[in-house]
Amino acid sequence: MAAKNRDIRERFISKIRPFKRVEPVPRMSSVYTTFNEVLLDVRYSSLMDKDYYWFFMDTHRLNQWRNRQRFVECFICGDENTVVFVPDERIFEWYEGVEPNRKGHWFMKILPEGDRLVLKPGHGRPDMDAREYLNRFDLISPLIPRPIPQTSGPHLAGHTGFEEVRAAIMAEPQLIGDSLHERVIDMLAKIGEWSGYQPKKSYTVEAKSPYVLDVVWLNGEEVDLAAEVHDGGNETEAKDRLRQALRFGARKVVVVSVPSAIARLRSVCQFEADLKQWLEIWSVARVYRMFRSGREFFEDFQPFRKRQRSENVAEFP
C-alpha cells in the first residue's frame, strides 16, 4: 500500500514538473517545494468503507509555516486525476478555533455526492462544494493554466461551463490579445505552427476580395486550413468568408464557435451545398484542449525532431 501511495504522489508531482521545478523537502514526509513560491503538503486517501476520503493535517507543520511560508494542501482522492487544492488562508479560515487531536492533527473528509465532491471539515463547520478547488493546479503558481472544465451535460445548458473556459483562456499568460476572439485566433495560429504550417492572421485569399479570414494555415502558398472564430456578430459573414476560402482552394474550412452560436451557424450553412460538405464547427473549449495538449507535447517533441551536430553526446533528462 505504501508503494502504491508513493507512486500516486509521484504521478501527481509529474503533472506539475512541466510548468514548475518541484522537489521533495528533505526530512519532511510528503512535502514538496516549488522553490521560493509555495510548499505542497500532499495528502493521499483511497475511498474508505463509508464512501468518503479521509485526510489528516499536521498542525505543528502548518503553524510553523503560518505567516512565514505559503503552502497548499493537496488532497489526492483515490488517484492523481482527482485532487482538491486548498490554499493556506482557507485552511486557517476553516479551522479557526478548532483544537487538533492529541497528535496535533486536523481532519478533512471529502465525500462524493453524485457528480461532485463535498468538503466536510466537521467541528460544526458547514459543508462546502469542492468544485472551486478541484484539480486547480493553477493555485500552485500563476505559470500553470487553469484546468479546462467539462462543457457537456448540465453545464452546457446554462453555459456556465463555457464561462469557466472563457475565464481560463483570458487568464492564459501565453496567449496574445485583449478579447476572447483574439486569443482563440492566437491559439489556432500556435497550433498551426506546431503542426508545421505557416500561420497567417487576418488573411485575404484574393487581393481584390472584401473578405479577410481570421487565420489560415499555409503549406507553401496553398491554404491548407481556413478558420473563422465566431463569438458573436453575423453568422452569414463568417459563412461567406469560408465559402470564398473554399472556392480559392482551401482544403479545410472551420468555424470555432461559442456554444450559443452553434445552432444558428448550422441553420445558416445547411443550404450551402458547396460549403456544408466541407465545413466543420469546433467549440472554443475543444480548441483550448487541443492548445493545452499540443503545448505540452510539442515542448518535448520539437528537440527530439531537430537534427543538430554536437561535440559531445546530447542528453535530455
Contacts in CASP RR format, 6 or more apart in sequence:
PFRMAT RR
TARGET T0000
AUTHOR 0000-0000-0000
METHOD contacts of the structure
MODEL  1
MAAKNRDIRERFISKIRPFKRVEPVPRMSSVYTTFNEVLLDVRYSSLMDK
DYYWFFMDTHRLNQWRNRQRFVECFICGDENTVVFVPDERIFEWYEGVEP
NRKGHWFMKILPEGDRLVLKPGHGRPDMDAREYLNRFDLISPLIPRPIPQ
TSGPHLAGHTGFEEVRAAIMAEPQLIGDSLHERVIDMLAKIGEWSGYQPK
KSYTVEAKSPYVLDVVWLNGEEVDLAAEVHDGGNETEAKDRLRQALRFGA
RKVVVVSVPSAIARLRSVCQFEADLKQWLEIWSVARVYRMFRSGREFFED
FQPFRKRQRSENVAEFP
5 44 0 8 1.000
8 44 0 8 1.000
8 76 0 8 1.000
8 78 0 8 1.000
8 79 0 8 1.000
8 80 0 8 1.000
9 30 0 8 1.000
9 42 0 8 1.000
9 44 0 8 1.000
9 76 0 8 1.000
9 80 0 8 1.000
11 79 0 8 1.000
11 80 0 8 1.000
12 42 0 8 1.000
12 74 0 8 1.000
12 76 0 8 1.000
12 80 0 8 1.000
12 83 0 8 1.000
13 22 0 8 1.000
13 32 0 8 1.000
13 40 0 8 1.000
13 42 0 8 1.000
15 80 0 8 1.000
15 137 0 8 1.000
16 22 0 8 1.000
16 34 0 8 1.000
16 40 0 8 1.000
16 137 0 8 1.000
16 140 0 8 1.000
16 144 0 8 1.000
18 296 0 8 1.000
18 299 0 8 1.000
19 137 0 8 1.000
19 141 0 8 1.000
19 143 0 8 1.000
19 144 0 8 1.000
20 34 0 8 1.000
20 37 0 8 1.000
20 140 0 8 1.000
20 141 0 8 1.000
20 143 0 8 1.000
20 144 0 8 1.000
21 34 0 8 1.000
21 35 0 8 1.000
22 32 0 8 1.000
22 33 0 8 1.000
22 34 0 8 1.000
22 35 0 8 1.000
22 40 0 8 1.000
23 32 0 8 1.000
23 33 0 8 1.000
23 35 0 8 1.000
24 31 0 8 1.000
24 32 0 8 1.000
24 33 0 8 1.000
25 31 0 8 1.000
25 32 0 8 1.000
25 33 0 8 1.000
25 39 0 8 1.000
28 61 0 8 1.000
30 41 0 8 1.000
30 42 0 8 1.000
30 43 0 8 1.000
30 44 0 8 1.000
31 39 0 8 1.000
31 40 0 8 1.000
31 41 0 8 1.000
31 42 0 8 1.000
31 61 0 8 1.000
32 39 0 8 1.000
32 40 0 8 1.000
32 42 0 8 1.000
33 39 0 8 1.000
33 40 0 8 1.000
34 40 0 8 1.000
34 140 0 8 1.000
34 141 0 8 1.000
37 70 0 8 1.000
37 140 0 8 1.000
37 141 0 8 1.000
38 69 0 8 1.000
38 70 0 8 1.000
38 71 0 8 1.000
38 72 0 8 1.000
38 140 0 8 1.000
38 141 0 8 1.000
39 65 0 8 1.000
39 69 0 8 1.000
39 70 0 8 1.000
39 71 0 8 1.000
39 72 0 8 1.000
40 71 0 8 1.000
40 72 0 8 1.000
40 74 0 8 1.000
40 140 0 8 1.000
41 57 0 8 1.000
41 61 0 8 1.000
41 62 0 8 1.000
41 71 0 8 1.000
41 72 0 8 1.000
41 73 0 8 1.000
41 74 0 8 1.000
42 74 0 8 1.000
42 76 0 8 1.000
43 55 0 8 1.000
43 56 0 8 1.000
43 57 0 8 1.000
43 73 0 8 1.000
43 74 0 8 1.000
43 75 0 8 1.000
43 76 0 8 1.000
44 76 0 8 1.000
44 78 0 8 1.000
45 53 0 8 1.000
45 54 0 8 1.000
45 55 0 8 1.000
45 75 0 8 1.000
45 76 0 8 1.000
45 77 0 8 1.000
45 78 0 8 1.000
45 110 0 8 1.000
46 53 0 8 1.000
46 78 0 8 1.000
47 53 0 8 1.000
47 77 0 8 1.000
47 78 0 8 1.000
47 112 0 8 1.000
48 54 0 8 1.000
51 111 0 8 1.000
51 112 0 8 1.000
52 109 0 8 1.000
52 110 0 8 1.000
52 111 0 8 1.000
52 112 0 8 1.000
52 120 0 8 1.000
53 75 0 8 1.000
53 77 0 8 1.000
53 78 0 8 1.000
53 109 0 8 1.000
53 110 0 8 1.000
53 111 0 8 1.000
54 107 0 8 1.000
54 108 0 8 1.000
54 109 0 8 1.000
55 75 0 8 1.000
55 107 0 8 1.000
55 108 0 8 1.000
55 109 0 8 1.000
55 110 0 8 1.000
56 105 0 8 1.000
56 106 0 8 1.000
56 107 0 8 1.000
56 108 0 8 1.000
57 73 0 8 1.000
57 91 0 8 1.000
57 105 0 8 1.000
57 106 0 8 1.000
57 107 0 8 1.000
57 108 0 8 1.000
58 104 0 8 1.000
58 105 0 8 1.000
59 100 0 8 1.000
59 104 0 8 1.000
59 105 0 8 1.000
59 106 0 8 1.000
60 104 0 8 1.000
62 71 0 8 1.000
62 88 0 8 1.000
62 91 0 8 1.000
62 92 0 8 1.000
62 106 0 8 1.000
65 71 0 8 1.000
65 88 0 8 1.000
66 88 0 8 1.000
66 92 0 8 1.000
70 87 0 8 1.000
70 88 0 8 1.000
71 87 0 8 1.000
71 88 0 8 1.000
72 85 0 8 1.000
72 86 0 8 1.000
72 87 0 8 1.000
72 88 0 8 1.000
72 139 0 8 1.000
72 140 0 8 1.000
73 85 0 8 1.000
73 86 0 8 1.000
73 87 0 8 1.000
73 88 0 8 1.000
73 91 0 8 1.000
73 108 0 8 1.000
74 83 0 8 1.000
74 84 0 8 1.000
74 85 0 8 1.000
75 83 0 8 1.000
75 84 0 8 1.000
75 85 0 8 1.000
75 86 0 8 1.000
75 108 0 8 1.000
75 110 0 8 1.000
76 82 0 8 1.000
76 83 0 8 1.000
77 83 0 8 1.000
77 84 0 8 1.000
77 110 0 8 1.000
77 117 0 8 1.000
81 135 0 8 1.000
82 117 0 8 1.000
82 134 0 8 1.000
82 135 0 8 1.000
83 134 0 8 1.000
83 135 0 8 1.000
83 137 0 8 1.000
84 110 0 8 1.000
84 117 0 8 1.000
84 119 0 8 1.000
84 130 0 8 1.000
84 133 0 8 1.000
84 134 0 8 1.000
85 133 0 8 1.000
85 135 0 8 1.000
85 136 0 8 1.000
85 137 0 8 1.000
85 139 0 8 1.000
85 140 0 8 1.000
86 119 0 8 1.000
86 133 0 8 1.000
87 139 0 8 1.000
91 106 0 8 1.000
94 121 0 8 1.000
94 125 0 8 1.000
95 106 0 8 1.000
95 121 0 8 1.000
95 123 0 8 1.000
95 125 0 8 1.000
98 106 0 8 1.000
98 121 0 8 1.000
98 123 0 8 1.000
98 125 0 8 1.000
100 106 0 8 1.000
101 107 0 8 1.000
106 121 0 8 1.000
107 121 0 8 1.000
107 122 0 8 1.000
108 119 0 8 1.000
108 120 0 8 1.000
108 121 0 8 1.000
109 119 0 8 1.000
109 120 0 8 1.000
109 121 0 8 1.000
109 122 0 8 1.000
110 117 0 8 1.000
110 118 0 8 1.000
110 119 0 8 1.000
110 120 0 8 1.000
110 130 0 8 1.000
111 117 0 8 1.000
111 118 0 8 1.000
111 120 0 8 1.000
112 118 0 8 1.000
116 129 0 8 1.000
116 130 0 8 1.000
116 131 0 8 1.000
117 129 0 8 1.000
117 130 0 8 1.000
117 131 0 8 1.000
117 134 0 8 1.000
118 127 0 8 1.000
118 128 0 8 1.000
118 129 0 8 1.000
118 130 0 8 1.000
119 127 0 8 1.000
119 128 0 8 1.000
119 129 0 8 1.000
119 130 0 8 1.000
119 133 0 8 1.000
120 127 0 8 1.000
121 128 0 8 1.000
133 139 0 8 1.000
134 147 0 8 1.000
135 147 0 8 1.000
136 146 0 8 1.000
136 147 0 8 1.000
137 144 0 8 1.000
137 147 0 8 1.000
138 144 0 8 1.000
138 145 0 8 1.000
138 146 0 8 1.000
138 147 0 8 1.000
138 171 0 8 1.000
142 173 0 8 1.000
143 173 0 8 1.000
145 168 0 8 1.000
145 171 0 8 1.000
145 172 0 8 1.000
145 173 0 8 1.000
145 292 0 8 1.000
146 164 0 8 1.000
146 167 0 8 1.000
146 168 0 8 1.000
146 171 0 8 1.000
147 168 0 8 1.000
148 165 0 8 1.000
148 168 0 8 1.000
148 285 0 8 1.000
148 288 0 8 1.000
148 289 0 8 1.000
148 292 0 8 1.000
149 155 0 8 1.000
149 161 0 8 1.000
149 164 0 8 1.000
149 165 0 8 1.000
149 168 0 8 1.000
149 285 0 8 1.000
150 161 0 8 1.000
151 161 0 8 1.000
151 162 0 8 1.000
151 165 0 8 1.000
151 259 0 8 1.000
151 283 0 8 1.000
151 285 0 8 1.000
155 161 0 8 1.000
155 162 0 8 1.000
156 162 0 8 1.000
156 259 0 8 1.000
159 259 0 8 1.000
159 260 0 8 1.000
161 285 0 8 1.000
162 258 0 8 1.000
162 259 0 8 1.000
162 284 0 8 1.000
162 285 0 8 1.000
165 284 0 8 1.000
165 285 0 8 1.000
165 288 0 8 1.000
166 180 0 8 1.000
166 284 0 8 1.000
168 288 0 8 1.000
169 175 0 8 1.000
169 180 0 8 1.000
169 183 0 8 1.000
169 184 0 8 1.000
169 187 0 8 1.000
169 284 0 8 1.000
169 288 0 8 1.000
170 180 0 8 1.000
170 183 0 8 1.000
172 183 0 8 1.000
174 295 0 8 1.000
175 183 0 8 1.000
175 186 0 8 1.000
175 187 0 8 1.000
176 182 0 8 1.000
176 183 0 8 1.000
176 186 0 8 1.000
177 183 0 8 1.000
177 186 0 8 1.000
180 231 0 8 1.000
180 258 0 8 1.000
180 284 0 8 1.000
181 214 0 8 1.000
181 229 0 8 1.000
181 231 0 8 1.000
184 229 0 8 1.000
184 231 0 8 1.000
184 256 0 8 1.000
184 284 0 8 1.000
184 287 0 8 1.000
185 201 0 8 1.000
185 214 0 8 1.000
185 215 0 8 1.000
185 229 0 8 1.000
186 201 0 8 1.000
187 287 0 8 1.000
187 288 0 8 1.000
187 291 0 8 1.000
188 199 0 8 1.000
188 214 0 8 1.000
188 215 0 8 1.000
188 227 0 8 1.000
188 229 0 8 1.000
188 256 0 8 1.000
188 287 0 8 1.000
189 199 0 8 1.000
189 201 0 8 1.000
189 215 0 8 1.000
190 199 0 8 1.000
190 291 0 8 1.000
190 295 0 8 1.000
191 287 0 8 1.000
191 290 0 8 1.000
191 291 0 8 1.000
191 294 0 8 1.000
192 199 0 8 1.000
192 217 0 8 1.000
192 225 0 8 1.000
193 199 0 8 1.000
194 294 0 8 1.000
194 295 0 8 1.000
194 298 0 8 1.000
195 217 0 8 1.000
197 217 0 8 1.000
197 218 0 8 1.000
197 219 0 8 1.000
197 224 0 8 1.000
197 225 0 8 1.000
198 217 0 8 1.000
198 218 0 8 1.000
198 219 0 8 1.000
198 220 0 8 1.000
199 215 0 8 1.000
199 216 0 8 1.000
199 217 0 8 1.000
199 218 0 8 1.000
200 215 0 8 1.000
200 216 0 8 1.000
200 218 0 8 1.000
201 214 0 8 1.000
201 215 0 8 1.000
202 212 0 8 1.000
202 213 0 8 1.000
202 214 0 8 1.000
203 212 0 8 1.000
203 213 0 8 1.000
203 215 0 8 1.000
203 216 0 8 1.000
203 223 0 8 1.000
203 226 0 8 1.000
204 211 0 8 1.000
204 212 0 8 1.000
204 213 0 8 1.000
205 211 0 8 1.000
205 213 0 8 1.000
205 216 0 8 1.000
205 223 0 8 1.000
205 226 0 8 1.000
205 244 0 8 1.000
205 245 0 8 1.000
205 248 0 8 1.000
205 249 0 8 1.000
205 250 0 8 1.000
206 244 0 8 1.000
206 248 0 8 1.000
209 244 0 8 1.000
211 240 0 8 1.000
211 241 0 8 1.000
211 244 0 8 1.000
212 241 0 8 1.000
213 226 0 8 1.000
213 227 0 8 1.000
213 228 0 8 1.000
213 241 0 8 1.000
213 242 0 8 1.000
213 245 0 8 1.000
214 227 0 8 1.000
214 228 0 8 1.000
214 229 0 8 1.000
215 226 0 8 1.000
215 227 0 8 1.000
215 229 0 8 1.000
216 223 0 8 1.000
216 224 0 8 1.000
216 225 0 8 1.000
216 226 0 8 1.000
216 227 0 8 1.000
216 245 0 8 1.000
216 250 0 8 1.000
217 223 0 8 1.000
217 224 0 8 1.000
217 225 0 8 1.000
218 224 0 8 1.000
222 249 0 8 1.000
222 251 0 8 1.000
223 245 0 8 1.000
223 248 0 8 1.000
223 249 0 8 1.000
223 250 0 8 1.000
223 251 0 8 1.000
224 250 0 8 1.000
224 251 0 8 1.000
224 252 0 8 1.000
225 250 0 8 1.000
225 251 0 8 1.000
225 252 0 8 1.000
225 253 0 8 1.000
225 254 0 8 1.000
226 241 0 8 1.000
226 242 0 8 1.000
226 245 0 8 1.000
226 246 0 8 1.000
226 250 0 8 1.000
226 252 0 8 1.000
226 253 0 8 1.000
226 254 0 8 1.000
227 253 0 8 1.000
227 254 0 8 1.000
227 255 0 8 1.000
227 256 0 8 1.000
228 238 0 8 1.000
228 241 0 8 1.000
228 242 0 8 1.000
228 254 0 8 1.000
228 255 0 8 1.000
228 256 0 8 1.000
229 255 0 8 1.000
229 256 0 8 1.000
229 257 0 8 1.000
230 238 0 8 1.000
230 255 0 8 1.000
230 256 0 8 1.000
230 257 0 8 1.000
230 258 0 8 1.000
230 261 0 8 1.000
230 265 0 8 1.000
231 257 0 8 1.000
231 258 0 8 1.000
231 261 0 8 1.000
231 284 0 8 1.000
232 258 0 8 1.000
232 261 0 8 1.000
235 261 0 8 1.000
235 264 0 8 1.000
235 265 0 8 1.000
235 268 0 8 1.000
236 268 0 8 1.000
238 255 0 8 1.000
238 265 0 8 1.000
239 265 0 8 1.000
239 268 0 8 1.000
239 269 0 8 1.000
239 272 0 8 1.000
239 275 0 8 1.000
242 250 0 8 1.000
242 253 0 8 1.000
242 254 0 8 1.000
242 255 0 8 1.000
242 275 0 8 1.000
242 279 0 8 1.000
243 272 0 8 1.000
243 274 0 8 1.000
243 275 0 8 1.000
245 253 0 8 1.000
246 253 0 8 1.000
246 274 0 8 1.000
246 275 0 8 1.000
246 278 0 8 1.000
247 274 0 8 1.000
252 278 0 8 1.000
252 280 0 8 1.000
253 275 0 8 1.000
253 278 0 8 1.000
253 279 0 8 1.000
253 280 0 8 1.000
254 279 0 8 1.000
254 280 0 8 1.000
254 281 0 8 1.000
254 282 0 8 1.000
255 265 0 8 1.000
255 279 0 8 1.000
255 280 0 8 1.000
255 281 0 8 1.000
255 282 0 8 1.000
256 282 0 8 1.000
256 283 0 8 1.000
256 284 0 8 1.000
256 287 0 8 1.000
257 265 0 8 1.000
257 281 0 8 1.000
257 282 0 8 1.000
257 283 0 8 1.000
257 284 0 8 1.000
258 283 0 8 1.000
258 284 0 8 1.000
259 283 0 8 1.000
262 281 0 8 1.000
262 283 0 8 1.000
265 281 0 8 1.000
266 281 0 8 1.000
269 275 0 8 1.000
269 276 0 8 1.000
269 279 0 8 1.000
270 276 0 8 1.000
272 279 0 8 1.000
303 316 0 8 1.000
304 316 0 8 1.000
308 314 0 8 1.000
END
